[in-house]
């Protein structure tokens, strides 16, 4: 365990996370939820020994600013914990998973080439407000381009180790990603050159680093670090479309541009969708076909698409 819990639920939380890890789930998945409830209980109910409905409602009220999706995740994970505690024969308020609100679906933000250039220009020209040089200025121009040009999920570059990136061939190994799948992909020559330059610079500062991208003192980069950086960049730009952009949208823009490239080069989309699907690590082809719905209407209506195939694609997709 990399995190300690000190409330009266602490020992249950530790046992539950250890149990989930034994099934192949990652500890980091549960830390935000259980750190929140543990800190809350330790502060508000230091002398209690049983989790009650009143505590649950008080905890929710104390975090009323959470987004719908965050609230959904927190309740779902706490529900699993209470089921675990009850299964051990201890008294505990049962948090029903039916209490979770409906997931709020995000609409991908697809930018024009001009808008994407504005974003990357802002990333490249960012200067830390502090006197001390920020590693963000070195890391993020490369990291965001890798997400964009390789269609990575935001967490995937954070988990890349030096040994996962071959700076001679451009091959990248993505391991233990969504649904515990692994895959290999190749960078473009321009992206490879950029990574080589980055590695040369960062290696002079941290020659023994484990991870390819990192923060100060050699710490591993986390998704929320990238989100913070992007939000800082967006705050300096006056563009309504860019303001809606999330880190995940770099991946969405990669997928739609790849499909557009197939169409512009008169390639069969239905032939190349399986290749793109494998490259992006999608579970099914339906997840990749989804991106066609994000293209401009004039392109969606093209005769190059087989609508018998598209209409059979699942609308509820996991990207």
N, C-alpha and C positions, 0 to 999 in steps of 0.2 A: 504493500500500500504506500502510495506517495503522499497521501493526505490523511491527517488524523481528525477524528470526530470526538467531541467531548461532552455532548448533551446526553440525556438518559437514553436516547436512541442510538448513541454512538456505536455501541458494540453490535447492535442489530444491523446498522448501516454497513459496518466493516464486513460482517459475515455475509451480508447480501451481495456486496460488490465482489467479494472473493468467490462466491458461488457463481455469479454471472461471468466472471473472468474464466472460471473453469469450463464454461460453456462456449467460450470463444469471444465473448464481448469485451470491449475495451473499458478500462477503468475511467478514462477521461470522459466517457459518455455520461457518467452519472455524477461526476464531481460537482458541477454547478448547482444541480438540484439539491443534493444532499448536504452540500456545504451551506446552502441557503437555509434549509430547514434546521440544520444542526446549530448554526449560529443564532438563529431566531429563538429556538427552544432554550438554549443555554442562557440567553439574555432575559427572556420573558418568563420562563418556567424552570428556573434552576433547581427547584426542590421537588419537582413532580417526577413521577415514574411511569405514567401511562399516557399514551397519546390519545387525545380526545377530539371529538368533533369541533368543540370550541377552539381548540388550538389550531386545527386545520383552517377554519374560517378566519381566525385571527391572522394567520400566516398569509392567506390569500389577500386579505384586506391590507396587510402591511406591504404587499407587493402589487398593488393595483395598477401600476404603470407598466407592467409587463405586456408585451405584445401577445396577440392571440396565440401565435405559434409557440412562443416561449411558455405561456401558461399551459397550453396543451401538453407540452413535453414534461413540464414539472409535475402536473397532476398525474399523468400516466405513469411516470417513474415512481412517484410516491405511492400510487396505488399498488404497484408491483411490490414495493417494500412492505406495505401493510399486509398483503397476502402472504408474503414470506414470514412475517412475524406471527400471524395467526396460525400458519401451518406448523410452527414450532410449539404451539400450544399456549402462547402468551396472549393476554388481553390487550386489545388495540382497536381503535376506531378504524373501520374498514373504509378506505377511500375508493369509491366506485369509479371505474374507468369511464362509465357513462357520464360522469360529471365533466369530462373533458370537452371543451368547446370545439366546434367544427373548425378544421384547419383553414387558415386564410391562405388562399392561393395567390402567389405572386405572378404578375404578368412580366415576362422577360423584357428587358429594355434593350432593344436592338438599335444601335447607333449607325449613322451614316459614316462613311470613311472620313469625312471632314470632321465630324464630331469626335470620332475615335482619335484622330490626330490631335485635337485640342486636349483630350484627356492625357495622352502620352506626353505631349509637350509640357503639360502642367506637372506630371510626374517627374519628368527629366529635370525641370527647372526648380523643383522644390528645394528650399533651404531651411534647415532647422532653425527655429527661433532662439535656441540656446547657443551659447558660445562654443559648447562642446560639439564636435562633429557627430552627426547622427548616422548610424549604420543604415537607416532607412534610405538615405540618399544614395548609398552604394547598392543595397540589396533590392529595393522595390522596383526600380526601372527594369531590372532583369527578371525579377519574379513575376511581375504583371505581364511582361511580354511572353514569358514561358506559359503562363495560364492561357493567354490569348492565342498564341500560335500553336499550342498543343492541345487546347481544349480541356485543360485539367480542372478538376474540382478544387475549390479553394484550400482544402486540407491537404491535398496531395503534394504540392511543392513544399509545404511545411514539414512533411515527414520524409522528404528525400534525404538520404545520407550521401556522403561523398562517393561511397562505393556504388551507389545506384546510378550515378551519372558518368557515362563514359565520354570523356572529353576528346577522345580520338575519333570515335565512330559516330558520336551523337546519340547513342542509344540510352534510353532512360528506362529504368525498372520501377514500376509503380507497384508496391506491395502492400498487402493488408489494407486495401481500400474498401469502398462500399461493398457490403455483403461479403467481405473477406476475399474478394477476388483480386488477382494480380494480373498485370499485363505489361507488355513492353512496347515502346514506341520510339520513333526517331525524330530528332529536331531537324529543322531546316538548316542549311549551311550558315545563313545569317544568324540564326539563333545560337548555333553552336559556337560561332566566332564570338558572339556576345558573352556566352557562358565562359568561354576560355579566358576572355579579358577580365571578367568578374572574378573568376577563381584565382587568377594571378594576383589581383589586388587584395582580395579577402584573405588569401593564404599567408600574406605577409603579416597580417594582423593576428590571425588565428591558425597557425600552421598545423595544429593537432585537432582541429575541429572535427566533430563527428557528422554534423549535418551540413548540407550544401548551403542552405540559407539559414541565417541566424541573427540574433539580436546582440546587444552589447554583452560582453563577458562570455561570449560563446553560447548563450542561451538559445534554445530551440524557438523558432518562430511559431506563433500560434495564429489561428484564423482571425481572432479578434484584433490582433496587431495589424493585420492587413486591412481589416475593415476600418479600423481607426485611421489608418493612413489614407485610405480612399476617401473617407468622410472629410478629412482635413483638406484634401485636394479639391473636393467638390465645393467646399465652402468658399473657395476662392474663384469659382467659375460661375458665370451668370448664363446658364443654359438650362431650360426646363427639362429637356430630355436627359441630360447628364445628371441632374439632381436626383433622378429616379434610379440611377444605376447602382447595382450592388456588385460585390466581387464576383459572384456567381455569373453575372451577365457577361463577363469576358468569355466564359465557356460557351454561353448561348450565342454570342456573336461569332465565335469560331465555327460553330456548327452551321449556322445559317449561311455564312460566307463560303463554307466548304460546299454546301448544296448549290449555291449560286454559281460557284466555279464549275461544278459539273455541268450545269445548264448552259453556261456561256461557252463551254468547250464541246457542247453537243454530245456529252457523255450520258449514258443511261443511268438515271438516278437510282433505279431499282437494282442495278448491278453494283453500284458503288455504296449504297446505303449499308449493306452488311460490313463493308470495309470500314466505313466511318463509325459504325456502331461498335465494332471491335476496338478501334483506336480510342474511342471515348470511354470504353468500359461499361457500355450499357448492358443491362440484363437481357433485353429483347430488342428486336429491330423496331418494335412499335415506339419505343422511347426515342429513337432517332427520327422516325417518320414524323414525329410530333413537330419537329422544327420546320417542316414545310408549311405548317399553318401560320408561321410567323413571317413568311415571305410576303412581299407586296402582292395585292390581289391580281395584278396583271400577269405575274409569274405563276401564281397558283393555278390560273385558268389555262396554262399552256397544255398543248396536246401531248407533251412529252411525259406527262404523269399518267399512270394507270390508276384511275380512281377506284377500281374494284379492289386493288391492294390497299389503297389509302383508307377507304371506308371501313376496312376490317381492322384497322389499327386501333388500339385501345386509347381512349381519350385521357384516362387517368394514368399518367406516366410518372416514372421515377427517374429524374434526371441526375 
